[in-house]
């Protein structure tokens, strides 16, 4: 049951001008207070408990916005879905006037002082006293201690930069339902420094059904810090053509289809880069455990390729790489050919397919449990970082698998999980 609305509410809102619709906030919110439509991500005032779980994971800071309003006149979900920008903050006089109107007149200023003093600043606790397993709570909000310094938000929605498409190839088998493209963007002489694990926003051209410019869509960077082609100012993306929504109903993914149809030489509006925590460690002998599905493979490709280039140059001492990669079928798995050509003494690859005809369904968490002995050793090693990227549906199963593997080995998950989070060694980026 939702708590009663206070007389004066410090309402939590999302700035539609900055939000890049990455779904991180909705995926993170433990009370399902955040929802979205084709245009905006919004927060339902009656559900938000101010737990702040969504604040740090937001790559743009658009989630960290607040307006003081009468509780009885909180901005509704329907109102917020229509916004192009945040409403201005109410002045003290405007707030007093609205409160006085709600109270049927009287000393409005006195009403403001009284209700402001009584307005709670902290979230309500779970009235049941029982919390379901919340995988998102274990996700780190800080990078590993040895991660390189990231540059973020160099280009915003009001001042995007331009990139040129210099490559666009399909990276899974022809005829598959989940057609996926590897797209290379070149920034020419414009500075656009990135690190593995960061993302960018792409603004599709044109307008939506309401005649408004399309919003940016977020994509993880699939190439290492020194470019898809070493020494060039470029980067790559892994983009799946979206033709169905999560319920299987036909839709036309505006940004994904725009990018998948892009031709070499086309110009693309880009904002970012974003992300300051989903970053790889730089210290020698640090280990990476990468768990992903579908296009969640993009940051894993970037990290793997950076380690491969370091190894080729003799500049890395050889930390372990372990990959758990899931897809419905082998044909739908991006980068299958290049992935299987990597040396086995460089990366330990585990592939899970959930729709192979005649074969039992296998998911990444199934393979993790099969490799429990190896994962226990890595969980005990303070040089190991874990990265999870892909559909939100995988997150709980993966974190539960880590918890069970740890507990079956006699490790205290509450202690270990908290350590992984606090030391920036367990990162969750699901959507």
N, C-alpha and C positions, 0 to 999 in steps of 0.2 A: 504494500500500500504506500502511496506517495505521501510525504510529509506535507502538512498544511503550508500554503504559500505565506511567507511573511508579508507584513504590511508594506515594507520597502525591500525590494529584491535587488541584489547585485547580480544582474542576469548575465550568464555566460553566453557569449555569442561568437560566431566565426565570421571573419572578414571575407566577404565574397570576392573582393578585389585581389586579395593576395592568395587565397586558397587555390591549390593546384589539383584538388579533387583526387588525392592519392588514396583515400579511404583509410589512412592510418588511424585517424581519430575514431572513426566508427568501429574499426576493428579492435581498437584498444579499450574503448569505453566499457567498463564492467557492468553498467546498469542499462545498457541499450538506450541511452538518452540521445544519441546522435543518429540521424537518418539523412537521406539525401534523395534528390530526384535527378533528372538529367542536367539540372542547372546548378543547384546549390547544395552544400552540406550545412545542416542546421542542428541546433540543440533544443530539445524539448525541456522547457523550464521546470515542469512539474516532475521530471525524472532525474535531472542533473543533481547529484549530491555533492558537487564540488570536490571530488576526490583528487582531482588534478592528474589522473593517470594519463590523460590525453595530451597534456601540455608539452612535455619534453619530446615525445616521439614525433610531434608535428615538425616537418622539415622546413616550414616557412614562417612559423610564428603566427599564422593567421588564426589559430585556435585561442590565442591568449588575448581575448578582448572581452570587455565588461561594460555594462551600462546599468546605472541605478534607475530603477523604475518602480512604480507602485506594483506590489505583488498581484493585485487584481487586474492589472493592465500589462502584464508581461507580454513581450512579443511572442505571438503564436508561431507554430511551425509553418502554418500556411502563409503568414506574413513574411517570414524569413526566406521562404523558398522563392519569393518574388524579388528579393533585394538584388540590386547591382552594387550597392555599397552600404556600409553600416550607417544607421541613423546617428545623428549627433547626440552627444550626452545631454540629458535634460539639465537645465540650470536649476539652482535651488528654488528659484521662484516658480519655474514650470512644474517641478516635482511637487512643490507645496500646493500649487493650484490644482493639480490632478488629485492629490490626496484629499484636499478640501472638498473637491467636487464629489469624490467617492464617499466622503463622510457627511455630505449634505451641508457643507458650510462650516463656519467656525474659525478658530485660530489655526490657520494652516501651518504657520511656522512652528507653533508648538507641537502640532501633530508630527511634523517632520522630525523634530528633535527627539520626540518620544519614541517613534517607531524606529528611527535610525539606531538609537541606543539599544533597542531590543532585537535588532536584526542580527541573526547568527552569521558569523564569518566562517565558521568551520562546517564541514559536511556532517550530515547525519550518519550515524552508524547503521549497519545492517540490523534491522529490528529483529530478525530471526536468530541472530547470533551464530548462524551457520553460513559459511561461504563455500560455494561450489569451487572446484578446482579452476583457478584462473591462470591459464598459461601465460597471459600477457604480463602478469606481475613479475615474472622472472626475467623479462627482457631488459638488457642493460640500456642505460641512457647516457652512458659515457663511453668513449672509445678505449681500446687497449692503451696501456701507458706508453707504448713505444710507437703508436700510430703517428704518421706524418701530419703536419698541420693542414687542415682543409680550408680552402677558400669557399665561402658560401654567399649566395644571394648577390652575386656581382651584377646580375641583370634581372630586374623585376618586371612585372606585367606591364607597367607603364613605359618601360624603356628596354624592351627585349633586344637581343642582338640577332644577327643573321648568320646562318650556317648554310653551306652548300652541300647538297647530296652528292657524294662522290662514289657511292656504292650501294647497291640494293640487291641482295641475293636471298633466295629461299633456302632455309637451313633445316628443313625436314622433307620427307619424301613427297613427291607430287601426288595430288589426289587425296591427301589426308584432310580431315575435317578442320583440324587446328593448324591452318597454314601459318607458318612463322617465318619472318624475314630478319635478316641481318643487314642493318642499315648503317652506313658510315657517313658522318657529317664532318665537314671541314670548316674551321673557323677562320682560315686565312690569317690575317695579321691581327685579328681581335684576340686579346688575352682571354683564355677560358681554361684556367688550370683546374684539373680534376684529380681525384683519387679513386681507387677501386672502392666500390660500395656506395659512392655518391649517385645522385640522380639529376636529371634535368627535366624541365617542363617544355613541351612543344605546343605552340598555339596554332591550331588549324586555321586556315583562311576562311573567310566568309562569316555568315551569321546563322544563328539558330532559328527555330520556328517563331520566336518572339521578335526576331529582327535584331537581336543582340549579338555582339561579337562572341565567338566561341571562347570558352575558357581553356587555359593550358591543361594538358594532360601529362602526367609524370611517367618517366621511364628510367629504369636503372641503367647505368652505364656498363657496357659489356666489354670495354677495352681497358688496358692498364694505363697508368698515369702518363706514360710517355707516348701514348697515342695508339690507335689501331695499327698504324704504320709507324714504327719507332722513329722518333725525331720529327714527326709532323704534328701540326696543331689540329688533330682530329680525334674523334671518338666514335664508338659504335653503340648501337642499341639493338635489343632483341624484341621484336614487335610481333604480336599475334594478331592476325586479322579477326576482328570481333564481328560475328554475324548472328550470334545468339546471346541472350542474356543468361544469367545463372540458372534460370528456370527452363531454359531451352527454347524460349520464344524468340522468333526472328527479330533482330534489330540491326541497325547499321552503325557500327562504332565509328564515330566521326574521325577521331584522331588516328586510330589504328589503321583504318582503311586509307586515310590520306597518306600516311607514311608508307604503307605497303604498296601503294600505287605511285609513290614518288619516283621520278626519273632522275638519272644522273644529270646534274646541272641545275636542278630545281633549288630554289631558296626556301629556307625554313626558319620561322621565327622561334627563337629559343630563349628561355629564362633559366636562371639558376647560376651555378650548380647548387644543389641542396644536399643536406645530410652531413652531420658532424660526429656521429657515433658509430654507425655501421661501417667501420674502417678496419683494415687489417693491421696486425702488428708488424713492426719492422725489425724487432730484435732477432739475432741469429738463433736458430734452432726452435723458434716458435712454431707450434703445430696449428693447422687449420682443419676443423671438421665442418664440412659444408653440406647442408641438407636442403634440397630444393625440388620444386616441381615446375615443369613448363618454362615460361619466360622468367621464373624466379632463378633460372640458371645464369642470368646476365651478370650479376655481381660475382658469382662463383667463377664464371669464365674470366672476368677481369683479374680476380685474385690469382687464379691458376696461371694465367698467362704472365702476370708480373713475376711470380715465383719461377716460372719456366725461363724467362729472360734472365733473371738473376743467376739461375743455375748455369745457363749457357755462358754467362760472362764470368763465372767463377766467383761471384760476389755473395753467394749465400752458402751457409754452412749445412743446410739440409734438414730443416724441420719437416715433419710429416704432413702430407695432405691426404685427407680422407673425404671422399665424395659419396653422398647418397642422393641419387637423382631419380625422380619418379615421373612417369608419363603414362598415358593410357595404353599406348602400344609403342613398339620400337620405331615404327614409321613416323609417329608424331613427335618423337623426342628430338629437340633441336641439337645440332652439332654432333650427332651420333658418330659420324665418320671421324672428324678430327679428335673427338674425345677418346675413341678407342685406339687411336694411334699414339697416344701419349705413353711414355715408358712406364712399365709397371713398378719400377723402383722409384719413380717420381711421384705417382699419385695412385691411391688405392680406390678404385672406382666400383661402386655398387649400384646397379640399375634395377629399378622396380617398375613392373608394368602391371596395370590393373585391369586391362581389357584385352589381353592376348587370347584369341580364340582357343579353346581347349585347355587353357592353363588356369590354375587358381589365381585369384586376384592377390597381388602383392603390392604393398605400399612401403614408403620409405621407413616408416616406423617398424615394419616387420623385419626389414633388413637390419635395422639398428639393433633390434633384440637378438638377431642371429649373430651379430658381431659384438655382442655384449662384452666379451673378454677384452677385446681391443679398445672398446670405448671406456671401460673401467680404467684401464691404464692411462688413457688420455684425460679422463675426468680427474684423476689424481695428480696429473702433471700441471703445475701452475703456468706452464708455457703454452697451454692449449686454449684456443678460442673457438667457439661454436657459432655458426651462422645459419639461420633458417630463413628461407625466402621462397614465397610461392603463395598459393591460395590459402586464405584464412582457415579453411577447413582442415588443413594439415597441421596447424600449429599446436593444437591441444594434444593430438596424438604423438607428435614428436617430443614435446616437453614431458608428457607422461612417460614416454619410453625412456627418456634420460633419467627421470625420477626413479622409475622401476629398476633400471639397470644399476643406478647408484645404490638404491636401498637393498637390492639383492646381493650386492657386494659388501654390505655392512656399512655403507657410507650414510651419513645423516643428510638427507636431501635438503631439509630446511637450512642447514648450515652451508652445505655445498652450493645450493642454488643461490643463496644470498651472496656468497663469495663470488660466484660467477657473475652475478649481476653487478655487484659493487665494484668489481675489478674490470668491468667492461669486457667480459669474456663469453657472454651468452647474448647474442643479438637476434631479435625477431623482427622480420620485415615481411608481413603478410598482408594480403589485400582481398 
